[in-house]
Amino acid sequence: MARILVINPNCSGDCSAGIDAAIAPFRFAGGPKLEVATLAEGPPAIYSWRDWHAVVEPMCRLISDEPADAYVIACASDPGIEAARAVTDRPVFGVFRSAVVAAVARAERFGVIAIVEASKARHMLALRAMGLADRLAAEVALNVTMETLLDAELARARLIAAGRELAAAGAGAVVLGCTGMAHHRAAIADAVGLPVIEPCQAGVLAAIGAVVGG
């Protein structure tokens, strides 16, 4: 059976549990085995460039030590994706890039909800690398902690408000810009009336396509 390793580059077990729940619908009989690994050396969340750079080496070591048919970096800043691709001949997917691809397949312009203001620069770097920066309608930062996002109720009203703000700015789809937002996806979609892309789901779907389709 093919194996897809989904790497949470922060050290939050609760965040990993949320990632596992988000990708659970994509486990099917005869399909690839989906495993979620938590990077013990990672920070509680990736808030800053310093956090982003700090996880690259331990994540590369994990990839080198854990054979898989594909890897998914489950952080919406896609930390170290170039370095990760250099240590394996297997495909490596960043969930933010995967979510953007899914968003532009659904709408001409999209919006992003970020966990903190500092995330915007990392997202823009990825969008420029993809040649899709001009498809971004707007990005809204919540400026909350991972613990707040993981609570079932604390951040939901703010997430819905952010989604509505993106819709008003012209977004036809919304990308959740942090894996801690996964369990809010359906509520945001219902309230805003737009497709809401959960990045871990998008990344795993891309990995399944690569593994199953060759």
Residue, then its C-alpha position, 0 to 999 in steps of 0.5 A: m500500500a502506498r504511504i503519504l506522510v503529512i507533516n505538521p511542522n509545529c509541535s501541537g498535538d491538537c493541531s495534528a489531530g485537527i489535520d488528521a480529522a480534516i483528511a479522514p474523508f480521503r482514507f478509502a479502501g485500496g487507497p494510499k495510507l495517510e499518516v500525520a507526523t508531528l514535528a517534535e522540534g517545531p514551535p507551537a505554531i509558525y508565526s514568524w520567519r524565524d519559526w519558518h526557517a527553524v523547522v526546515e532542517p528537522m523537517c528535512r531529517l524527518i523526510s530522510d528518515e521516513p520513507a513515503d511515496a509522497y509528502v505533504i507539508a501541513c503548514a499554510s506557509d509551506p516552510g522549507i518546501e524547496a529544501a524538502r524537495a532536495v532531500t527526496d526523489r518523491p513528490v513533496f506538496g505544500v498545502f498553501r500552494s495546493a489550496v491556491v491551485a484549488a481556489v483558482a480552479r473554482a474562481e477567478r480571484f480568491g482571498v486568504i485568511a491568515i493567522v497573523e499579519a506576518s503570514k502575509a509576506r510568506h503567502m505572497l512569496a509563494l504566490r509570486a513563485m506560482g505567478l498567481a499574485d494578481r489573482l489574490a483579491a485580499e488577505v485578512a489576518l486574524n492576529v490570534t494564537m493557535e490555541t484560539l483557532l483550535d477552540a471550536e467557538l472562540a475564533r469562529a465569528r472572526l473567521i466568518a467576518a473575515g470570509r465576508e470581508l474577502a467576499a466583499a473585496g471580490a474573492g470568489a473562493v476563500v483559502l484558509g491560511c492556517t491548518g488550525m482553521a480546518h474544523h471551521r471550514a464548513a461553518i465559514a462556507d455556510a455563512v459566506g456562501l463561497p467555496v472555502i478551501e482547507p489547505c490540508q485537504a487540498g494538499v492530500l488530494a494532490a498527493i493522492g493524485a500523484v501517487v495513484g495517477g503516477 
